[in-house]
Amino acid sequence: QVQLVESGGGLVQAGGSLRLSCAASGRPLSRNIMAWFRQGPGKERVFVANINWSGERTFYADSVKGRFTISRDNGKNTVYLQMNSLKFEDTAVYYCAADKTDWRPWAPRSGPDGYDYWGQGTQVTVSA
């Protein structure tokens, strides 16, 4: 059974930084596209960033481009989201997701389709 466990969320002042981690267990995901999504209060879940298997290709939502960085450590079966210059509107529950298909060609897509494994989420709260 595959599990994704997010950590690193918390309360931070606007302008601050946080680093989220998503540790996978149950199978290696080193050959799989992984992504971060977020869901703000009263809002739908939306795409934040994705990354290909090697970490060489990444894609970001316009709202986070230049401030957030997605990366991965395949040896640790973990994906990260470094969040800098945080804004009040970044407040949300952040979810990690993974595509179960090995070697699927990466694409700069922002929809939730194609992600088969999801974590439970970690809360990020940015105070104004």
Disulfide bonds with the S-S distance in Angstrom:
Cys22-Cys96 2.09
